[in-house]
């Protein structure tokens, strides 16, 4: 799963930078989407939609409690891409 996480991170970092209009170097795993990167609700919605398209996962209906950093988003995407993960998620 470590290789998978690296692949997700490499694609997620520039996506977050573009959506939130911040330099890529500001997008680090511990960066908080709202407090550090200045994301608003529209940015979060755009990031969700773009992530669904890019990674082929469905974020709508998933439990996003505790997802506040870029690293949390990457972890969620990796979990959703793991076989069998969809059956455990609320829809």
VENLINPE-V220366 format. One record per residue. N is the residue number from 1. NEAR is the number of other ideal C-beta (glycine too) atoms within 12 Angstrom. Layout:
N NEAR
N NEAR
This chain:
1 16
2 10
3 11
4 21
5 22
6 15
7 18
8 33
9 26
10 18
11 26
12 38
13 30
14 21
15 30
16 43
17 25
18 21
19 30
20 31
21 18
22 23
23 15
24 21
25 12
26 22
27 34
28 22
29 23
30 17
31 29
32 23
33 37
34 18
35 13
36 20
37 31
38 20
39 30
40 16
41 11
42 14
43 23
44 26
45 18
46 23
47 38
48 32
49 19
50 25
51 35
52 23
53 15
54 26
55 28
56 14
57 28
58 21
59 30
60 16
61 14
62 26
63 17
64 24
65 9
66 13
67 26
68 22
69 24
70 38
71 26
72 25
73 44
74 37
75 26
76 34
77 37
78 27
79 28
80 32
81 27
82 19
83 12
84 10
85 20
86 18
87 10
88 13
89 19
90 12
91 11
